Amino acid sequence: MPDFSPKPALRDPAHVQPYVEAHVVPFFRALGEKEAVRFLLYFGGTQIYLAATNAGRSEAARLFGTAAVAALVNELGSGIVKVPLARRAIARWQREQGMETTAIARLIRADVATVRKWRAHEEQKAAQLSLFDRKPSARRRG
């Protein structure tokens, strides 16, 4: 049986931050990166019911296992959960895995120009200097 326990590195939101928006982080923490992407691709845009006592009868339990559903309940709580589409997070993760832009666009059902625009925006943000990362100037005041 696959290990669906949360990965220690993903407990730190800073590790997830480069490619995951805040509303998607709980899915990545609960399932791990690869399974979270798979889960979001399958259930994204829908509502699912996460039972507090998981009997394994739900579609999520059948596809991902009861341990994965229990991890989601632990992270999100039980009840009806709206699963986000998370197309940007999926696109970033797939690009990090080496997938081509056109393949990503087909996978997430987005226009290839949109995926290219997202990538260009992220590269621009990465190239921009942060105000807080600058070295202090050697010039003294006063």
Secondary structure, DSSP 8 states (H G I E B T S, - for coil): ----S--GGGGSHHHHTTT--TTTHHHHHHH-HHHHHHHHHHHTTSEEEE-SS--S-SHHHHHH-HHHHHHHHHHH-SEEEE----HHHHHHHHHHTT--HHHHHHHHT--HHHHHHHHHHHHHHHHS--TTTS---S----
